[in-house]
């Protein structure tokens, strides 16, 4: 899959992804830990995760039932 991410597109925080998915942030962190959702670490703590919008879109498509 060719990413449509551009340098000017904003990265999302875990809180923003959780709001988009209507789940608690702990579910977002669990999806990252299990390898189902890709994230980039920008700081050494949990608040340092950032998500590319294309990765969130791919996660949504992959979890459809």
N, C-alpha and C positions, 0 to 999 in steps of 0.2 A: 504494500500500500504506500503510495507516495503521499507524504504529509503535505497538508495545505497550510501548515504553520508558517507565518512570516515573522521576521524579526520585530515587526511592529504590533503583532497580535499579543495581547497580554496573557501572561501565565496566570493560572487560577490557584487560589489557596485551597487547602483541604476544607476549610469552612464553606467556601463558595461552592465547591463540588458537592459537599454534603447538602447544602441548600437546594442545589439543582436536582439532586437525586431524592430529596426528601427523606434522608436518613441521618442518623447521628454521625458526627465526625469519627467516632470510633470504628464505624463500619467502613469508612473511607480508608482509615489507617490499616484495618484488617485486610482490605482488598489489596493494598500495596504490599503488605507483609506476605500475603499468600501468592503474590506474583500476578494477580488478575488485572491490576491497574498499575500502569507505569507512572512514576513520579521522579522528579529531580530534587535532590537535597541541596538547598542553598544555605543552610545553617546547620550546626551540629545538634539542634534540638528538634522536637516533633513539629514545631511551628515553622520549620524551615522547608517543608515540602511544597513543591509547586508542580502544577499539572498543565501539560499542553492540552488545549481544547480538543485536538484530534484524538489524543489518547482517551479522553473522557468519552468522546463520541464512539470510539471503538469499543470501550468497555460497555457502554449502553447497548450497542448492537450485539455484543457477545453474550449479554445476560438476558436477552429477550427469551420469553417462553412461548 
